[in-house]
Amino acid sequence: MPRRPLPSILSNRVPLARGRDFARTAADGASDVFHPLFVIGRGLRRLVGAGRQRWSATPRDRRGPALCMIAMGLASLALVPYGPLLALISLMAAAAWAGRERRPADDGPSESEAGRLRALYEALVPYLSFEGDPSPLYVHEGDWTAAFSEYEFDDDGRLSRLLMKYPVYFTDAEAPSRARIEQVLLAKSGRGREYHFAWDQEANQLLLTVLPALPTDIAAQRFVTAPGETVLGFTDAGAVQRTVPVAGATAETDPRDVPPVVWRTGPRSTESHLLALGRPGSGTTTLLRSVALQALAHGDVLVIDGSGSGEYAFLLGRPGVLGVECGLSGTLATLEWAARETERRLIAANRARQAGLAVPDDIRQPLWIIIDRPATLTHLAAAEGREDPQRLLQVPLRHGRAASVTVAVAEQFEGAELLSDPVRAHTRARVVLGPTSPEDVRAVLGATPETTPADQVPPGRGYARLGSGPVLRLQVPATPDPFDDATSEYHRQAVLALLPERSAQLGSVPAAADPSADPDFGFEYRTGTAPETV
């Protein structure tokens, strides 16, 4: 028996589809219309939840005063004209802000960033994998997310921070093993930047961070230091527990606080003498000029310029500058006098202590011996068959701490092998300037820095270590020769402002001075002037 067709009202589905579309459109329109109410309602719910948490965290003895304050605030609003209306508007605005839709946080790296992390992970596999490991952390085509727990990228898409794990059997106590890992991270993270490596040997983790560039716009100036303190340069924030105010690159720049590398000298210092090494143009002479200008504020200075370039000529005739020598004969006479002066100070101080008296002021007056390029003078002395000038430094180096005598030596890497043993043994404050390898830094400072030296650095950039302390990054303040034509006017005036007023006549003796001649030394010493050869 054939079936009868259904009525058209039941068989035609077009009206039903139209009804669903109409209902969906109405719902979308209603959601758009009532969306502000939904946001405000969600915000009120969040505000109520935050209020409950705050009330639960409030101690019971403080709930009564809190209720009184709330009641007083509500009463004040009720009395103020349009107060309830303003309170309602403020509440709705706060609820709308609290109920806004927040964008979900970025859960992972982008495709390019993930590719960088994958490449870095694969590069570490040969150094952090072991054949007999049953569950290796580093394996080819492995999961890099298990090894890299934290990571950050800069605006250029380069890695700026990385916290990585390494196996427990990795020899992190050995410097060569750590150096290999650091070189791999340096190559894969991008050259041209300096990285800091913090090895947590207890947790088997390594934190890599990119260090910001040290300020190079700090000129020579009067630093806020105590007597016996010398600012060698400036380092990273947090590396030292001190800051000093400094002026900027121009007179209009506001002063700022920067962390300094302070070298302490004197009888209570354990690093009484300084040795700075670097390549040509690295800034070792700039460092000695900065030290000399700071030393003139509290003591007397003897300068020996082994290079003979005349970069210390601006110190001639200044009060406190006992002499500036660049020739071999003058250097030998000056250093012989310095050795005798050190012995005289030791004898005078010993006699004063035995007699129960205070040490005389002329003994406590600091004496600085600044020597630039002594290897050149050693070579000249050997060629002429004369005495090595460095041999005369033995007494100031060994006994200078008790006699308030400080020696600062600067030499280039090419002439470092000509430095005498006393210079190497008694200079516990060390500075390395210019582009160097980690091996050179370790050979000079006795420890490897926790950062990777950059290939190209500005003049005066390097590392410093005071005694057995940590290795610190260093940027020497700009202290050029004011007589150099290439010096800017700002830096020239900054250096000249630190110098005492020049004497009326170079080499003249002030009227109040009492010169004394000593024929044993072969020169006449005059107070306030350089030793003069007879």
Secondary structure as UniProt FT lines:
FT   HELIX           8..11
FT   HELIX           14..33
FT   HELIX           35..57
FT   HELIX           60..79
FT   TURN            81..82
FT   HELIX           83..98
FT   HELIX           111..128
FT   TURN            131..132
FT   TURN            140..141
FT   HELIX           144..146
FT   STRAND          148..153
FT   TURN            155..156
FT   STRAND          159..165
FT   TURN            168..169
FT   TURN            172..173
FT   HELIX           175..189
FT   STRAND          194..200
FT   TURN            201..204
FT   STRAND          205..211
FT   TURN            227..228
FT   STRAND          229..234
FT   TURN            238..239
FT   STRAND          244..246
FT   TURN            251..252
FT   STRAND          256..258
FT   STRAND          260..264
FT   TURN            267..268
FT   STRAND          274..278
FT   TURN            280..281
FT   HELIX           284..295
FT   TURN            296..298
FT   STRAND          300..305
FT   TURN            306..307
FT   TURN            311..312
FT   HELIX           313..315
FT   TURN            316..317
FT   TURN            319..320
FT   STRAND          321..325
FT   HELIX           328..354
FT   TURN            355..356
FT   HELIX           361..364
FT   STRAND          367..372
FT   HELIX           374..384
FT   HELIX           389..393
FT   HELIX           394..399
FT   TURN            400..404
FT   STRAND          405..412
FT   HELIX           413..418
FT   HELIX           421..426
FT   STRAND          429..433
FT   HELIX           438..445
FT   TURN            459..460
FT   STRAND          461..466
FT   TURN            467..468
FT   STRAND          472..475
FT   TURN            482..483
FT   TURN            485..486
FT   HELIX           489..496
FT   TURN            497..498
FT   TURN            506..507
FT   TURN            511..512
FT   STRAND          516..518
FT   TURN            519..522
FT   STRAND          523..525
FT   TURN            527..528
FT   STRAND          532..533
//
